[in-house]
């Protein structure tokens, strides 16, 4: 079956086709998909029902059974391409007999989920290879980069399954800053900054007024609310799940974190994020969202947030984290007005855009150009290092390196 789908298959129930489907399902499970024995039996039965007329029909049959979550579709597509590809023997023989020109092309980055799929499919082959005895080599690592540093700088979209698991562990170790703002409420104080008349009179009544000792108070300080608006459209699908793990860490370690997901509609997943187990929390979010990995309507969703939720969650100096690439597909007039309204309603608006990972980024998209004038900071968010910089920046003011005015000059 691996030599080409168009070849006549063996009997579906007990031939090589069933064995290959079982092996393919095990590889998917190793890559992170939740697949059990019943699902594998359903996949074999689905292939028996429709037959193998074309590669697209075979792909549709397996994906309808194995893919249970929207974010797993990219991983399934890449694993399907690697496992069920044709060997192209004639083309390989011609290539062997032809002269080979030097390859001067630039090295392309691996596709999203390609490393996870290849590790799941080919990892066993690497383990089965006989290990050769290697000579002992002493390496001076004083001027080299550690594996942890490479992991912190690696793009989330290019990580393998093992690297993503390691990245999740690193996210759990983040130490959030103790940023605080003054509120209108007061708490008792031992300093002589401001006298508390009510507390002073209450203490004097206990002694009948014979002894009056002043009591003091000071403004109460508390962490401001943190409101997160995260884009889960198709263009952000390769980053969505790792971002949700980061938001779960924020919710677990910080009070008053409100999380909203949007694509073509707005969904409040604050309650789902409060589960202690991160996988359970993400599964609850996936079940609550209906427009996962679909289109995007940033202007409409911001309008809904400003109308229904802004007064509830944007009090006491709230900080808003807007995670999106800014690729708006509709008119930008509504987006511009709603961004201005959101900016005026919060103390600080930080836009996190994974497109900033590219050197020489320019705000050419209409949505990006409409949003930039209304944000306080414009930051990249594509690896662990950028998330760590964001966490440390929550307790300080504006950072000059992330001032959006340096991009506004290019408009």
C-alpha positions as CSV (number, residue, x, y, z in Angstrom):
1,X,0.0,0.0,0.0
2,X,2.9,2.4,0.7
3,X,4.0,2.0,-2.9
4,X,1.0,3.9,-4.2
5,X,-2.7,4.1,-3.4
6,X,-3.8,3.5,-7.0
7,X,-2.5,-0.1,-6.8
8,X,-5.2,-2.8,-6.3
9,X,-5.4,-3.4,-2.6
10,X,-5.5,-6.7,-0.7
11,X,-8.7,-7.9,1.0
12,X,-9.5,-5.0,3.4
13,X,-10.2,-7.1,6.5
14,X,-7.0,-9.2,6.7
15,X,-4.5,-7.9,4.1
16,X,-1.7,-5.4,4.0
17,X,-4.1,-2.6,3.8
18,X,-5.5,-3.2,7.3
19,X,-2.0,-3.6,8.6
20,X,-0.9,-0.3,7.1
21,X,-3.9,1.5,8.5
22,X,-3.1,0.1,12.0
23,X,0.5,1.2,11.6
24,X,-0.6,4.6,10.4
25,X,-2.9,5.0,13.3
26,X,-0.2,4.1,15.8
27,X,2.0,6.7,14.2
28,X,-0.7,9.3,14.6
29,X,-1.2,8.4,18.2
30,X,2.5,8.7,18.8
31,X,2.4,12.2,17.2
32,X,-0.3,13.4,19.6
33,X,-3.7,12.4,18.2
34,X,-6.1,10.6,20.5
35,X,-6.8,7.3,18.7
36,X,-8.0,4.1,20.3
37,X,-8.6,0.6,19.0
38,X,-12.3,1.3,18.3
39,X,-11.2,4.3,16.1
40,X,-8.8,2.1,14.1
41,X,-11.6,-0.5,13.5
42,X,-13.9,2.3,12.3
43,X,-11.2,3.5,9.9
44,X,-10.8,0.0,8.4
45,X,-14.6,-0.3,8.1
46,X,-14.8,3.1,6.4
47,X,-12.2,2.2,3.9
48,X,-14.0,-1.1,3.2
49,X,-17.3,0.8,2.7
50,X,-16.1,3.4,0.2
51,X,-13.3,1.5,-1.4
52,X,-10.2,3.1,-2.8
53,X,-11.1,5.1,-5.9
54,X,-8.7,7.9,-5.5
55,X,-6.2,9.4,-3.1
56,X,-8.6,12.2,-2.1
57,X,-11.4,9.8,-1.2
58,X,-9.0,7.7,0.8
59,X,-7.7,10.8,2.6
60,X,-11.3,12.0,3.3
61,X,-12.3,8.6,4.8
62,X,-9.3,8.4,7.2
63,X,-9.5,12.1,8.2
64,X,-13.2,11.8,9.0
65,X,-12.4,9.0,11.5
66,X,-9.0,10.0,13.0
67,X,-9.3,13.8,13.2
68,X,-11.4,14.8,16.2
69,X,-10.0,18.3,16.7
70,X,-9.5,21.2,14.3
71,X,-5.9,21.8,15.3
72,X,-5.0,18.1,14.5
73,X,-5.9,18.5,10.8
74,X,-2.5,19.9,9.8
75,X,-0.7,17.1,11.6
76,X,-2.8,14.5,10.0
77,X,-2.3,16.0,6.5
78,X,1.5,16.0,6.9
79,X,1.5,12.4,8.3
80,X,-0.7,11.2,5.4
81,X,1.6,12.8,2.9
82,X,4.7,11.2,4.4
83,X,3.2,7.7,4.9
84,X,1.0,7.1,1.8
85,X,3.2,8.8,-0.8
86,X,4.2,7.0,-4.0
87,X,7.7,5.8,-4.5
88,X,8.0,7.1,-8.1
89,X,10.4,4.4,-9.1
90,X,10.7,5.5,-12.8
91,X,11.5,9.0,-11.9
92,X,14.1,7.8,-9.4
93,X,15.8,5.6,-12.0
94,X,15.9,8.5,-14.5
95,X,17.4,10.7,-11.8
96,X,20.1,8.1,-11.0
97,X,21.1,8.0,-14.7
98,X,21.2,11.7,-15.2
99,X,24.0,14.1,-14.2
100,X,23.5,15.9,-11.0
101,X,23.9,19.6,-10.9
102,X,25.0,21.2,-7.6
103,X,22.1,22.3,-5.5
104,X,22.5,26.0,-4.7
105,X,19.0,26.6,-3.5
106,X,18.3,28.0,-0.1
107,X,17.3,25.6,2.6
108,X,13.6,25.8,3.1
109,X,12.1,25.7,6.6
110,X,10.1,22.6,7.4
111,X,6.3,22.8,7.1
112,X,4.2,23.2,10.3
113,X,3.8,19.8,12.0
114,X,6.2,18.1,9.6
115,X,8.8,17.4,12.3
116,X,6.1,15.8,14.6
117,X,4.8,13.7,11.8
118,X,8.2,12.5,10.6
119,X,9.3,11.7,14.2
120,X,6.2,9.6,14.7
121,X,6.6,7.7,11.4
122,X,10.4,7.4,11.2
123,X,11.5,7.5,14.8
124,X,11.4,3.7,15.2
125,X,13.7,3.3,12.2
126,X,16.3,5.5,13.7
127,X,16.1,3.4,17.0
128,X,16.5,0.1,15.1
129,X,19.7,1.1,13.3
130,X,22.8,-0.5,14.7
131,X,24.8,2.0,16.6
132,X,28.4,2.5,15.5
133,X,31.2,2.9,17.9
134,X,32.2,6.5,17.8
135,X,35.6,7.8,18.9
136,X,35.7,9.9,22.0
137,X,35.9,13.6,21.1
138,X,36.4,16.3,23.5
139,X,34.4,19.4,22.7
140,X,35.0,22.9,24.1
141,X,31.5,24.2,24.7
142,X,32.4,27.6,26.1
143,X,31.4,29.4,22.9
144,X,28.5,27.1,21.8
145,X,24.8,27.4,22.4
146,X,23.0,25.1,24.8
147,X,20.0,23.0,23.8
148,X,17.8,25.0,26.2
149,X,18.8,28.2,24.5
150,X,18.1,26.8,21.1
151,X,14.6,25.6,22.3
152,X,13.9,29.1,23.6
153,X,14.6,30.6,20.2
154,X,12.9,28.0,18.1
155,X,9.7,28.9,16.3
156,X,6.7,27.1,17.7
157,X,5.5,26.1,14.1
158,X,8.8,24.3,13.4
159,X,9.0,22.2,16.7
160,X,8.7,18.5,16.8
161,X,6.4,16.6,19.2
162,X,9.2,16.2,21.8
163,X,10.2,19.9,21.5
164,X,6.6,21.0,22.0
165,X,6.4,18.8,25.1
166,X,9.6,20.4,26.4
167,X,8.3,23.9,25.6
168,X,5.1,23.2,27.6
169,X,7.3,22.3,30.6
170,X,9.2,25.5,30.2
171,X,6.0,27.5,30.1
172,X,4.9,26.0,33.4
173,X,8.2,27.3,35.0
174,X,7.5,31.0,34.0
175,X,7.6,33.3,37.0
176,X,5.0,36.0,36.6
177,X,5.8,39.6,37.8
178,X,4.1,41.1,40.8
179,X,2.8,44.1,39.0
180,X,0.2,46.1,40.9
181,X,-1.9,49.3,40.6
182,X,-3.5,51.5,43.2
183,X,-7.2,51.3,43.6
184,X,-9.8,53.5,45.3
185,X,-10.1,51.2,48.3
186,X,-8.1,51.5,51.5
187,X,-6.4,49.0,53.8
188,X,-5.1,49.6,57.4
189,X,-1.6,50.9,57.6
190,X,1.0,51.4,60.3
191,X,2.6,54.4,58.6
192,X,1.4,58.0,59.2
193,X,0.6,58.7,55.6
194,X,-3.1,59.3,56.0
195,X,-5.4,59.2,59.1
196,X,-8.4,56.9,59.0
197,X,-11.2,58.8,60.9
198,X,-13.6,55.9,61.0
199,X,-11.1,53.5,62.4
200,X,-9.9,56.1,64.9
201,X,-13.4,56.8,66.3
202,X,-14.2,53.1,66.5
203,X,-11.1,52.4,68.6
204,X,-11.9,55.4,70.9
205,X,-15.4,54.0,71.6
206,X,-13.8,51.0,73.1
207,X,-12.2,53.1,75.9
208,X,-15.2,55.5,76.3
209,X,-13.3,58.3,74.7
210,X,-10.6,58.5,77.4
211,X,-7.9,57.4,75.0
212,X,-7.9,58.4,71.4
213,X,-5.1,56.9,69.3
214,X,-5.0,57.7,65.6
215,X,-5.4,54.9,63.0
216,X,-4.0,55.1,59.5
217,X,-4.8,53.8,56.1
218,X,-3.3,53.6,52.7
219,X,-4.6,52.9,49.1
220,X,-5.0,49.2,48.4
221,X,-2.7,47.8,45.6
222,X,-3.7,44.8,43.6
223,X,-2.8,43.1,40.3
224,X,-4.8,44.6,37.4
225,X,-7.1,42.4,35.4
226,X,-5.5,40.7,32.4
227,X,-7.8,40.3,29.4
228,X,-6.6,38.1,26.5
229,X,-8.2,38.2,23.0
230,X,-6.7,35.3,21.0
231,X,-7.2,34.7,17.3
232,X,-7.9,31.0,16.4
233,X,-8.5,31.4,12.7
234,X,-6.9,29.2,10.1
235,X,-3.9,31.5,9.6
236,X,-3.1,31.2,13.4
237,X,-3.8,27.4,13.7
238,X,-0.1,26.4,14.0
239,X,0.3,28.6,17.1
240,X,-3.1,28.2,18.7
241,X,-2.5,25.2,21.0
242,X,0.8,26.4,22.4
243,X,-0.7,29.8,23.0
244,X,-3.6,28.2,24.9
245,X,-1.0,26.4,27.1
246,X,0.6,29.8,27.9
247,X,-2.8,31.3,28.7
248,X,-3.6,28.4,31.0
249,X,-0.3,29.1,32.9
250,X,-1.4,32.8,33.2
251,X,-4.8,31.8,34.5
252,X,-3.3,29.3,37.1
253,X,-0.7,31.7,38.5
254,X,-2.6,35.1,38.3
255,X,-5.9,36.3,39.5
256,X,-8.5,37.9,37.3
257,X,-7.4,36.6,33.9
258,X,-10.2,36.7,31.3
259,X,-9.7,34.7,28.0
260,X,-11.6,35.2,24.8
261,X,-11.1,33.3,21.5
262,X,-12.3,34.7,18.2
263,X,-12.4,33.7,14.6
264,X,-15.7,34.7,13.0
265,X,-17.3,35.0,16.4
266,X,-16.3,35.7,20.0
267,X,-16.2,32.9,22.6
268,X,-15.5,33.4,26.3
269,X,-13.4,30.5,27.6
270,X,-12.4,31.9,31.0
271,X,-14.3,29.2,32.9
272,X,-12.8,26.4,30.8
273,X,-9.3,27.8,31.4
274,X,-9.8,27.3,35.2
275,X,-9.4,23.5,35.0
276,X,-6.2,22.4,36.8
277,X,-5.2,19.9,34.0
278,X,-4.1,21.8,30.9
279,X,-5.1,19.1,28.5
280,X,-8.6,19.0,30.0
281,X,-8.8,22.8,29.8
282,X,-7.8,22.9,26.1
283,X,-10.3,20.1,25.3
284,X,-13.0,22.1,27.0
285,X,-12.0,25.2,25.0
286,X,-12.1,23.2,21.7
287,X,-15.6,21.9,22.5
288,X,-16.9,25.4,23.3
289,X,-15.5,27.1,20.1
290,X,-17.5,26.5,16.9
291,X,-15.3,28.5,14.5
292,X,-11.9,26.8,15.1
293,X,-9.4,27.2,12.3
294,X,-11.9,29.0,10.1
295,X,-12.1,32.5,8.8
296,X,-11.5,35.7,10.7
297,X,-13.6,38.8,11.4
298,X,-11.6,40.9,13.8
299,X,-13.7,44.0,13.5
300,X,-17.0,42.3,14.2
301,X,-15.6,40.3,17.2
302,X,-14.0,43.4,18.7
303,X,-17.4,45.2,18.3
304,X,-19.1,42.4,20.2
305,X,-16.5,42.5,22.9
306,X,-16.7,46.2,23.4
307,X,-20.5,46.0,23.5
308,X,-21.0,43.0,25.8
309,X,-17.8,42.5,27.9
310,X,-15.7,45.7,28.0
311,X,-17.6,47.2,31.0
312,X,-17.4,43.9,32.9
313,X,-13.7,43.1,32.6
314,X,-11.8,46.3,31.7
315,X,-11.9,48.0,35.1
316,X,-9.2,48.8,37.6
317,X,-6.4,49.5,35.0
318,X,-6.8,46.3,32.9
319,X,-4.1,45.2,30.5
320,X,-5.3,43.7,27.2
321,X,-3.2,41.2,25.2
322,X,-4.4,41.0,21.6
323,X,-3.0,37.9,19.8
324,X,-3.6,38.0,16.1
325,X,-1.8,38.4,12.8
326,X,-4.1,41.3,11.8
327,X,-5.1,39.7,8.4
328,X,-8.7,41.1,8.3
329,X,-10.7,40.0,5.3
330,X,-13.5,42.5,5.4
331,X,-13.6,46.3,5.5
332,X,-11.2,48.0,7.9
333,X,-13.3,51.0,8.8
334,X,-15.1,49.0,11.5
335,X,-11.8,47.5,12.7
336,X,-10.2,50.9,13.1
337,X,-13.1,52.4,15.1
338,X,-13.4,49.3,17.4
339,X,-9.6,49.2,18.0
340,X,-9.8,52.9,19.0
341,X,-12.6,52.2,21.4
342,X,-10.8,49.2,22.9
343,X,-7.6,51.3,23.3
344,X,-9.5,54.0,25.2
345,X,-11.2,51.5,27.5
346,X,-8.0,49.8,28.9
347,X,-4.8,51.0,30.6
348,X,-2.5,49.2,28.2
349,X,-3.1,47.4,24.9
350,X,-0.3,45.0,23.7
351,X,-0.6,43.5,20.3
352,X,1.2,40.1,19.9
353,X,1.8,39.2,16.3
354,X,3.7,36.0,15.1
355,X,4.4,37.7,11.8
356,X,7.1,39.8,13.5
357,X,9.3,36.7,13.5
358,X,10.2,37.6,9.9
359,X,13.0,40.1,9.5
360,X,12.1,43.1,7.5
361,X,8.4,42.9,8.4
362,X,6.4,45.7,6.9
363,X,2.7,46.6,7.7
364,X,1.4,46.2,4.2
365,X,-1.9,44.4,5.0
366,X,-4.9,46.8,5.4
367,X,-5.9,45.2,8.8
368,X,-2.4,45.7,10.2
369,X,-2.3,49.3,9.1
370,X,-5.7,50.0,10.6
371,X,-4.7,48.5,14.0
372,X,-1.2,49.8,14.6
373,X,-2.1,53.4,15.5
374,X,-4.2,52.2,18.4
375,X,-1.8,49.9,20.3
376,X,0.8,50.7,23.0
377,X,3.2,47.9,22.1
378,X,3.7,45.7,19.1
379,X,5.6,42.5,20.0
380,X,6.5,39.2,18.4
381,X,5.1,36.0,19.9
382,X,6.5,32.9,18.1
383,X,8.9,31.3,20.6
384,X,9.6,30.9,24.3
385,X,12.0,33.8,24.4
386,X,9.3,36.2,23.2
387,X,6.8,34.9,25.7
388,X,9.4,35.3,28.5
389,X,10.0,38.9,27.4
390,X,6.3,39.6,27.5
391,X,5.9,38.2,31.0
392,X,8.7,40.4,32.3
393,X,7.3,43.4,30.5
394,X,3.9,43.2,32.2
395,X,5.4,44.9,35.3
396,X,7.1,47.8,33.5
397,X,6.0,50.6,31.3
398,X,6.3,50.9,27.5
399,X,9.4,49.4,25.9
400,X,11.0,51.5,23.2
401,X,12.1,48.5,21.2
402,X,8.4,47.5,20.7
403,X,7.0,51.0,20.1
404,X,4.5,50.7,17.2
405,X,5.6,54.2,15.9
406,X,8.6,52.7,14.3
407,X,6.3,50.8,12.0
408,X,3.9,53.7,11.6
409,X,6.7,55.6,9.9
410,X,6.6,53.0,7.1
411,X,2.9,53.6,6.3
